[in-house]
Amino acid sequence: MFSSLMNIFKLNKSNNGVKRSWFLVVASLISGMATYAAMTPSGDANKFLILVLLNLDLVLLISLIIIITKRVVNIWSRKKSGQLGAQLHSRVVVMFSLLAAAPAIVVAIFGAIFFTVGIENWFSAQVKNALNKSLSVSEAYFEQGQRQISLDAVDIAGIMNTSGILNNINNLDIQKENNLKKFLNKLAYERNFTEVIIFDKFGNVVAESELSFLFKSERRRALFDLVMETKRPAIDFSSSELDKTISAISPVNFLGNHFIYISKFKDLRVISDINSVKAAVKNYRGVENKKEGLHITFTMVFIVVAVLLMFVAILMGLNFANGLVTPITNLANAAERVSMGDLKVRVPDNNNKDEIADLSKTFNKMTEQLDSQRNDLINTNNELERRIKFTETVLTGVTAGVLGLDKFGKIFLPNRRALDLLDLDKNIHNSYLTDVVPEMSDMFLELKKNNQKIITKEIELIRNKKKIIIITTITAEKNKNKVLGYVVTFDDMTEFFKMQRVAAWSDVARRIAHEIKNPLTPIQLAAERIKRKYKKHITLEPEIFLSCISTIIRQVDGMRKMVNEFSAFARMPVPVFNKVNLTNLVNDIASLSVLSNENIKVNIKVPKRTLYAVVDENQIRQAMQNIISNGINSMIERKNSNKVKNMLTVELKKVKNNFNILVSDTGIGLPENIKDDLTDPYVTSRKNGTGLGLAIVKKIMEDHNGTLEVKNIEGGIGVCANLRFTSKEKINKG
């Protein structure tokens, strides 16, 4: 943890702002300590140095305030703009700034208090009394030393007078001179004197101790002159530490003919202490006179240094917060960009060896792996999409419907044909087969229940009110008895089955026509011959006879018509295409068809411009006659209800390259149970219908590349039949 904290304070070489801030921190600390050191010496400090340091402190303080203000404004603007990490940054900055500044503020407050209390204590009465007493003691000691050396001189003079050593001093022989010197040497030794000298009134040396020659004689002469002037003892007691001795001179007797001079070494340590006490008292009194100004000066200096240190602490807190928050903010920004899909983002590496740096490296490694994996997934997905598109392309060209299912039975790959056959929307992905096509539910569940590989069944569907028949095959894709998915294939077999039925009925019709047509003519001829031959001979109930013969002939005609329809259905002739005026053709057929039905009105709608088409005129005529005939019969079967008018509408239209002949009636309509099978052979809603009319019309439309559409009129009464066909480009000749 300590390593992490230390790394946070490392100088970021790429960040000039951080360089400047740390330079100011170091410079401020050095300047503050130098200012404090310059203010602490006793006596007169170097005022010029203090002034320079104070100016430097102010410059550094202003620089710190500018940098801190810029950073605070930057953090505030980022927070106001809602940038990521600004909230955390501001909280951390406030917290660390307070933590860093609080000690400096507390120290400044207590320092100011202690300084004030200390100043008051320095100049308290107790301190003054102590200093004054110390000065008095030192002065008393000095005076005592002066008195003592003077008393010693007087005392020695008395000793000399009482001892008689000075008798006949003016006429000293060698013996007396030696004795006098011994006496002086003894006094010097016993009393620790450096010099003991006897002068006469003229200042001449009469006798002296043996070490007196080592010392200067200027002081002796000065004292001798002084004693000769005052006729009293004189002393030389200087407080200077340069003078190592003290001396005194005194008359030996009241006559003043001879004088005794003594000297001894000073106690330099005591003299030094006395001088120190005097200097301290002098300085104290000088400072006391400047107390108020000094108090103000020191307080201002202390405030400047304290504020400087406080802003240094705040700047260090800002740097600490930046060092702590910046990597976290970088991580947050990078994480947000990753959430937006940018896996190329990387967190800057600060080359530190702490937990945050490890987290950044781990994040970069993670994004690098995610980016690599995403690229692999994209490549794989592109390959899968390419394969899916290829599969869809292949399936698009398949005429059968195909559904791809996962192992849960959800659809993930339908082809276009499947959507068209089942009338489904494109958005069926992830839908269950059993929900989308419930008709296949039993088949699918049977496959799963019996654990079969494949199952095929015929299924009948109702789509858009139309019945279709599909052959469905469901295949299970397995790997080691584990189902991976299913493939459902199906095809519309409705038309195929119809064609099979048509082919079967054509064969039946051909056989019936062949078997029935042959005896019909003989039967009819025989009936007519019997009628002619026996008409006059039968007298008993001749009406019954004629009625029976007429019935036979009429039924034979009906059977012949039916056989002709069978033949026409079984062997439709090859159409012969010619250019036909469709406008006239529609007018003629519609007008002639209702001549025999006065109760039916016809409404013919044809374009003003004459329409021509290359068609088989006879087949188109036959198709229209069959449709119109069905409409007329339907209106007749409605029994001419007075509530609904019998109206037959025939309309000719051309839409792009298609011709449409629409025939509408107001008849009974189509039964719901057979309306989808009306074009099948032998399917009819009329009692006497053969069920071949619409089948023939459908065959004619197919030969003309067209379709037949028959449906009940929505919201109305009756049926609308639409003959839609195209015009052939070439005309058949021959």
Buried (B, 14 or more C-beta within 10 A) or exposed (E): EEEBEEBBEBEBEEEEEBEEBBEBBEBBBEBBEBBEEBBEEEEEEEEEBBEBBBEBBBEBBEBBBEBBEEBBEEBEEBBEEEBBBBEBBBEBBBEBBEEBBEEBBEBBEEBBEEBEEEBEEBBEEEEBEEBEEBBEEBBEBBEEBBEBBBBBBBBBBBBBBEEEBBEEBEEBEEEBEEBBBEBBBEBBEEEEBBBBBBBBEEEEEBBBBEEBEEBEEEBBEBBBEBBBEEEEBBBBBBBEEEBBBBBBBBBBEEEEBBBBBBBBEBEEEEBEBBBEBBEBBEBBEEBBEEEEEBBEBBBEBBEBBBBBBBBBBBBBBBBBBBBBBBBBBBBBBBBEBBEEEEBEBBBEEBEBEBEBBEBBEEBBEEBEEEBEEBEEEEEEEEEEEEEBEEBBEEBEEBEBBBBBBBEEBBBBBBBBBBBEBBEBEEEBEEBBBBEBBEBBBEBBEEBBEEEEEEBEBEBEBEEEEEEBBBBBBBBBBBEEEEBEBBBBBBBBBBEEBBEEBBEEBBEBBBEBBEEBBEEBEEBBEEBBEBBEEEEEEEEEEEEEBEEEBEEBBEBBEEBBEBBEBBBBBBEBEEBBBBEBBBBEBBBEBBEEBBEEBEEBEBEBEBEEEEBEBBBBBBBBBBBBBBBBEBBBBBBBEBEEEEEBEBBBBBBBBBEEEBBBBBBBBBBBBBEEEEBBBBBBBBBBBEEEBBBBBBBBBBBBBEBBEBEBBBBBEEEEBBBBBBBBBBBBEEEEEE
